[in-house]
Amino acid sequence: MAVAQAEKPEKQGRVRPSDFSDEYRGKTATITLGAGNPPVIRGRIEAASRYWVKVVVGQRTLYINKAWIVSIEPAG
């Protein structure tokens, strides 16, 4: 005799909330970091991915993990 199995609901893709990357990409901003890092970085935000932000400061390019970011303040 076969045991009836409960039907499993189909997995639906999770909808992730926006991280506002589109709002600050390409703008000059002040980035405040926490947990013992240099407190403030000022530069142009070139790109952002799920976990990283690419910032150009003068001639240097920095890749900052979003977990360390406390705030991003775009220049007016």
C-alpha positions in Angstrom: 0.0 0.0 0.0 1.5 3.4 -1.0 1.7 6.1 1.6 0.2 9.4 0.4 2.7 12.2 0.4 1.7 15.8 1.1 2.1 18.0 -1.9 5.0 20.4 -1.5 4.4 23.9 -2.5 6.5 25.2 -5.4 9.4 27.3 -4.4 9.0 30.9 -5.5 11.9 33.3 -6.0 12.5 35.5 -3.1 12.0 39.2 -3.7 14.9 41.1 -2.3 14.4 44.7 -1.1 16.3 47.3 -3.0 19.7 48.3 -1.6 19.4 51.7 -3.2 22.5 51.1 -5.3 21.0 52.9 -8.3 20.5 56.1 -6.2 24.2 56.6 -5.4 26.0 54.9 -8.3 28.1 57.5 -10.3 27.9 60.1 -7.5 30.4 61.5 -5.2 29.6 60.5 -1.6 30.9 60.3 2.0 30.9 56.8 3.3 31.0 56.2 7.0 32.5 52.9 8.2 32.3 51.2 11.5 34.2 48.6 13.7 37.7 50.0 13.8 38.0 51.0 10.1 39.0 54.4 8.9 35.9 56.4 9.9 35.1 58.3 6.7 35.9 57.8 3.0 35.1 60.5 0.4 35.0 59.4 -3.2 33.0 58.6 -6.4 31.0 55.5 -6.2 31.6 53.7 -9.5 29.6 50.5 -9.0 27.8 48.3 -6.5 27.1 44.6 -6.3 25.2 42.6 -3.7 28.1 42.7 -1.2 30.6 45.3 -2.5 30.9 48.9 -3.4 33.6 50.2 -5.8 34.8 53.7 -4.8 37.4 55.8 -6.6 39.3 58.1 -4.2 41.8 60.3 -6.1 43.9 57.8 -8.1 43.0 54.8 -5.9 40.2 52.3 -6.3 38.7 50.8 -3.1 36.4 47.9 -2.9 34.4 48.2 0.4 32.4 45.3 1.8 28.8 46.6 2.5 28.8 44.9 5.9 31.3 47.5 7.1 29.3 50.5 5.8 27.3 52.5 8.4 26.1 55.2 6.1 26.4 56.6 2.6 25.7 60.3 2.1 25.7 61.5 -1.5 27.1 65.0 -2.1 24.4 67.6 -2.8 
